[in-house]
Amino acid sequence: MDPDDYRAAAREQWERAASGWEARRAAMQESAAPVSQALVDRLDPSAGDIVVEVAAGLGDTGLLAAERVVPDGRVLLTDGAEAMVDAARRNIEARGITNAEARVMEAEWLDLSAATVDRLLSRWGYMLLSDPEAALRDARRVLRPGGRIALAVWAPIAENPWIGVTQSALLERGLAQQPAPGAPGMFALAAPGAVDELLGAAGFSDVGVEPVDFSWRAESRDAWWEHQRQISISLGALLERLTPAEHYELRDAIDAGYAPYVAEDGSLALPARALVAWADA
């Protein structure tokens, strides 16, 4: 994997996905709120703090922190995709938050001066980077001594059937490949001890990690399928290449896999587990 090629391809995918994420923002945050809340609780920002969210997407987690740093503190939402940053700006404006801004910025080299940030957080960002250790070293560079980082990654795929069902169906049909060892991806930091070791290697201390369980919820399997199609950086393009018969076969397999999580009224509650980690600079 050439890192520059990977970064360019990933940025293009996130630029395309931003509209779907913005359309599904409220539903996503309603389900994922326990992870955002755990991150902000572990970050423990105080009034007057400068907080940066890395790979912020629409910024819902960082904007939780904005509530805690008033009146003099500020939150900066950063993301490498311009379309995501534009959506984050609309999110800030729609919510009337006056102590936050959004800026295009690469996670692996933050355009910030050393020792100018009190708190830094990221929800499901670092495991997708081509060089997460370099990114975390740069995060430590911008944090003041005594500052803190909090980040979330995914627990192993076996503990996340919300995506495991779809991934298994894709793999069985040759429509996806297992990531190479060490390659960036959703579960790149899922192994026990992986995120602890990475934070330590980047120079952080007093590392803590805890699981956070929650459920992705949808009104029906059709609604969940549409949700996945809109927010995935790859599923929509893949479906365009399938014949109608292949599409229906894939849907049938995925629907069968989700059957254990369907309530009597047809709604879904799909188990998910994130790992929330925190450490001091």
Residue, then its C-alpha position, 0 to 999 in steps of 0.5 A: m500500500d502506497p500511503d499517498d495513494y491510500r490517503a487520496a483514495a480515502r479522501e475521495q471516498w469520504e468526499r462522496a460519502a459526506s452527503g449520505w452522512e449529513a442526511r443520516r446524521a440525526a439517526m446515526q447520532e441517536s444510536a452512537a450517542p453512548v460512544s460520544q458521551a463516553l469519549v467526552d466524559r473521559l476527555d473531561p474538558s473544563a471551562g476555558d479549554i481548547v478542544v480539537e476533534v480529529a477526523a470529526g466528520l459532522g462533529d457531533t462528538g466535538l460539539l458535546a464538548a463545546e457545551r462544557v468549555v463555555p464561556d471562554g473555551r472553544v472547539l475546533l472540528t477538523d476533517g480531511a474531506e472538504a465536504m465533511v467540513d462543510a457539513a460540520r459547519r452547517n451542523i454548527e450553524a443549525r444548532g446555534i453553537t457559537n464557540a465552535e468552528a470547522r476546518v479542513m485538516e489532515a489527521e496525520w499532520l495537524d496544522l496547529s502549533a505545539a502545546t496549544v490544545d488542552r483536549l483532543l478527541s476522535r471517534w472512529g478515526y485513527m484506525l482508518l489512517s495509513d500511519p496512526e502512530a504518526a498521527l498520534r505523535d502529532a496529536r501529542r505535539v499539539l497538546r499542552p503538558g497535562g493535556r488529554i486525548a480520548l479516542a474510539v475504535w471498534a472492538p473485534i468484528a465478532e462483537n459487532p454483528w451490525i457490520g459483521v453480517t454484511q461483511s460475511a455476506l460480501l466475503e462469501r460472494g467474493l465481493a470484498q477481501q479481508p484487509a491485509p495485516g497491518a492495513p488501515g480499516m475499521f478493525a485495525l486497532a480492535a485486537p486486545g492491547a492494540v490501542d493501548e500499545l499504540l498510545g504508549a508508542a506515541g508517547f502518551s501515559d496513564v492509558g485507559v481503555e473501556p468497552v462501550d456497548f450500544s445498538w444501531r437501530a432502524e425501523s426495518r431491514d429495508a431502512w437499515w439497508e438504505h442507511q448502510r447504502q447512504i453512509s458506506i464509503s464503498l457499498g453504493a459503488l459495489l451495488e452498482r456493479l451487481t446484476p439484479a439477481e446478485h443484488y437480491e441474493l446479497r440482500d437475502a443473505i444479509d436479511a437472514g443474518y439480521a433475523p436474530y435482531v428483528a423485533e416483532d414489529g420488524s424494527l432492528a436493534l443491532p449490537a455494537r461494541a466500541l473501545v474508548a481509550w484515553a491517555d495523558a500527554 
